[in-house]
Amino acid sequence: MTQRQVHSQFFLKAEGLACGRGEQVLVSDIALDLAPGAGLLLRGPNGAGKSTLLLTLAGLLPPLAGRVDYRGHDPDEAPPLHYCGHRNGVRPRLTTAETLDFWAAINGRTGLPPLEALEKVGLSKAAALDAGYLSAGQQRRLALARLLVSRRPLWLLDEPTAALDAEGHRLVADLVGAHLAAGGIAVIATHDDIAVSGLVTLTLGTQP
């Protein structure tokens, strides 16, 4: 079964979804119906609930109302998603290659080999470098490489272009574009423009 076929069986659906922290509701009445190849940009001011919505879609926060449905996913299998948040998950005293190999061992070696993934994100020359010495932009590239070593149909990305230069912005667009072309789904919280055709925007506003 090809990567496109695997991804084409997965749909992300949400009905009447309300999200927040504690008892504070930040977003409510969210309905999503994302098919293979769909990309959604979450826009809105700081505090509007973009990160909270991503965490809820990832299952890391319980919804305050409504439900999230990973249609086409067997609940007995590994999670169908990658969540890439603000923290890059970089560990000092592990090399860049060892860090990526660690993630691949946890999430499954179903994508690119670590060294190929590092080359894809422009970190091949830093493979033997202690990951703690990477710049903020390089650490972000390393976090993005995690998306490539383990194939997952759903990418939930929180400010993926943070700390990246113009070339890094193009890298994010290329990675997201390739993922959608392969039948994957992406939900991206960002203040930046991501040059990928077909992305739909959902703007969140602060609650009164």
Buried (B, 14 or more C-beta within 10 A) or exposed (E): EEBEEBBBBBBBBBBEBBBBEEEEBBBBEBEBEBEBBBBBBBBBEEEBBBBBBBBBBBBEBEBBBBEBEBEBBEEEEEBBBBBBBEEBBBEEEBBBBBBBBBBBEEBBEEBBBBBEBBBBBBBBEBBEBBBBEBEEBBBBBBBBBBBBBBBBBBBBBBBBBBBBEEEBBBBBBBBBBEBBEBBBBBBBBBEBEBEBEEBEEBEBEEEE
